[in-house]
């Protein structure tokens, strides 16, 4: 019984000394906007294709996927 108490105390003390990793955020990204994604940015080099997506191909692919039986 005493061994369990000593072991439990040792585990508790060691975990409390290590503690949790500190968390931080960049306050310059916080905006008063109601948009929760306002602080997100992207350094992507790709651009959307001119003319937008071909909805006919998308629709045809979705219909083909739904028509295929599950095996």
SERO-4910 file (N, C-alpha, C, O; in steps of 0.05 Angstrom, whole numbers):
BEGIN
 pado doro    nc1    nc2    nc3   cac1   cac2   cac3    cc1    cc2    cc3    oc1    oc2    oc3
  Unk    A     17    -24      0      0      0      0     17     25      0     12     44    -15
  Unk    A     38     25     16     56     48     17     71     51     -9     76     73    -18
  Unk    A     78     29    -21     92     29    -47     74     43    -68     85     59    -84
  Unk    A     48     37    -68     30     49    -88     28     79    -83     28     95   -102
  Unk    A     27     87    -58     25    116    -51     51    131    -59     49    153    -70
  Unk    A     74    119    -54     99    131    -62    101    133    -92    110    153   -103
  Unk    A     93    112   -106     95    112   -135     75    132   -147     82    147   -166
  Unk    A     51    134   -136     32    154   -146     42    182   -141     39    199   -158
  Unk    A     53    187   -118     64    214   -112     87    221   -130     89    243   -139
  Unk    A    104    201   -136    127    206   -154    117    213   -182    127    231   -195
  Unk    A     97    198   -191     86    204   -218     73    231   -218     77    246   -237
  Unk    A     58    238   -198     44    264   -197     64    287   -197     61    306   -211
  Unk    A     85    284   -181    105    305   -179    120    308   -205    125    331   -214
  Unk    A    128    286   -218    142    288   -243    125    300   -265    135    316   -281
  Unk    A    100    293   -266     82    305   -286     77    334   -281     74    350   -300
  Unk    A     75    342   -256     69    370   -251     94    388   -256     91    411   -262
  Unk    A    118    376   -253    142    391   -259    146    395   -289    155    417   -298
  Unk    A    138    375   -305    141    377   -334    121    397   -344    128    415   -360
  Unk    A     96    395   -336     75    414   -344     68    411   -374     79    395   -388
  Unk    A     50    427   -382     41    427   -410     58    447   -426     69    466   -415
  Unk    A     60    442   -451     75    459   -469     59    486   -472     35    485   -474
  Unk    A     73    508   -471     59    534   -473     47    537   -501     60    530   -521
  Unk    A     24    549   -502     11    554   -528     12    584   -533     12    600   -514
  Unk    A     14    591   -558     15    619   -565      1    624   -591     -4    606   -607
  Unk    A     -6    649   -595    -19    657   -620     -8    684   -629      3    699   -612
  Unk    A    -10    690   -654      0    715   -664    -23    735   -662    -42    734   -677
  Unk    A    -21    754   -643    -44    773   -639    -48    792   -663    -69    805   -665
  Unk    A    -27    794   -680    -31    812   -703    -50    801   -723    -60    815   -741
  Unk    A    -56    775   -722    -75    762   -740   -104    763   -731   -122    757   -746
  Unk    A   -108    772   -706   -135    773   -695   -149    798   -706   -138    820   -704
  Unk    A   -172    794   -717   -188    817   -727   -215    817   -714   -225    796   -706
  Unk    A   -227    840   -711   -253    841   -699   -275    833   -718   -299    835   -712
  Unk    A   -268    823   -741   -287    814   -762   -303    790   -752   -292    774   -737
  Unk    A   -328    788   -760   -343    764   -753   -334    739   -768   -343    717   -763
  Unk    A   -317    743   -788   -307    720   -804   -285    705   -788   -264    717   -783
  Unk    A   -290    680   -780   -270    666   -764   -245    658   -780   -225    651   -768
  Unk    A   -246    660   -806   -223    653   -823   -208    678   -833   -191    676   -851
  Unk    A   -213    701   -821   -201    726   -831   -171    726   -827   -157    739   -843
  Unk    A   -160    712   -807   -132    712   -802   -116    691   -818    -92    690   -816
  Unk    A   -130    675   -834   -116    655   -850   -105    667   -875   -117    683   -889
  Unk    A    -81    658   -882    -68    668   -906    -56    644   -921    -54    622   -910
  Unk    A    -50    648   -947    -38    628   -963    -17    640   -981    -21    661   -993
  Unk    A      6    627   -983     27    636  -1000     29    618  -1025     50    614  -1036
  Unk    A      6    609  -1034      5    591  -1057     12    605  -1083      7    629  -1086
  Unk    A     26    591  -1100     34    602  -1126     14    595  -1148     15    606  -1170
  Unk    A     -5    576  -1142    -24    568  -1162    -47    587  -1163    -54    599  -1143
  Unk    A    -58    590  -1187    -82    607  -1190   -104    591  -1202    -99    570  -1214
  Unk    A   -128    600  -1198   -151    586  -1210   -150    587  -1240   -142    608  -1251
  Unk    A   -159    566  -1254   -158    567  -1283   -178    588  -1294   -198    594  -1282
  Unk    A   -171    599  -1316   -188    619  -1329   -213    605  -1339   -212    584  -1351
  Unk    A   -236    617  -1333   -261    605  -1342   -275    589  -1320   -298    581  -1323
  Unk    A   -261    583  -1299   -273    568  -1277   -274    538  -1283   -265    529  -1304
  Unk    A   -286    523  -1265   -288    494  -1268   -308    487  -1290   -327    502  -1295
  Unk    A   -304    464  -1302   -323    454  -1322   -344    437  -1307   -340    414  -1300
  Unk    A   -367    450  -1301   -387    437  -1285   -399    413  -1300   -410    395  -1287
  Unk    A   -398    412  -1326   -408    389  -1341   -392    364  -1334   -403    342  -1330
  Unk    A   -365    367  -1334   -348    344  -1327   -352    336  -1298   -352    312  -1292
  Unk    A   -355    355  -1280   -360    348  -1252   -386    333  -1248   -387    313  -1234
  Unk    A   -407    343  -1261   -433    330  -1259   -432    302  -1271   -444    284  -1260
  Unk    A   -419    299  -1294   -417    273  -1307   -402    253  -1289   -409    230  -1287
  Unk    A   -380    262  -1276   -365    245  -1258   -381    237  -1233   -379    214  -1225
  Unk    A   -396    255  -1222   -413    249  -1199   -435    228  -1206   -440    210  -1191
  Unk    A   -447    233  -1230   -468    214  -1238   -456    186  -1243   -469    166  -1237
  Unk    A   -432    185  -1255   -419    159  -1261   -412    145  -1234   -415    121  -1232
  Unk    A   -403    160  -1215   -396    149  -1189   -420    138  -1174   -419    117  -1162
  Unk    A   -443    152  -1176   -467    143  -1163   -480    120  -1177   -494    104  -1164
  Unk    A   -476    117  -1203   -487     95  -1218   -471     69  -1216   -481     48  -1222
  Unk    A   -446     71  -1206   -429     48  -1204   -438     32  -1179   -439     43  -1157
  Unk    A   -444      6  -1183   -452    -10  -1160   -429    -15  -1141   -406    -18  -1149
  Unk    A   -435    -17  -1115   -415    -22  -1095   -409    -52  -1095   -428    -68  -1093
  Unk    A   -384    -60  -1096   -377    -88  -1097   -365    -98  -1071   -358   -121  -1068
***
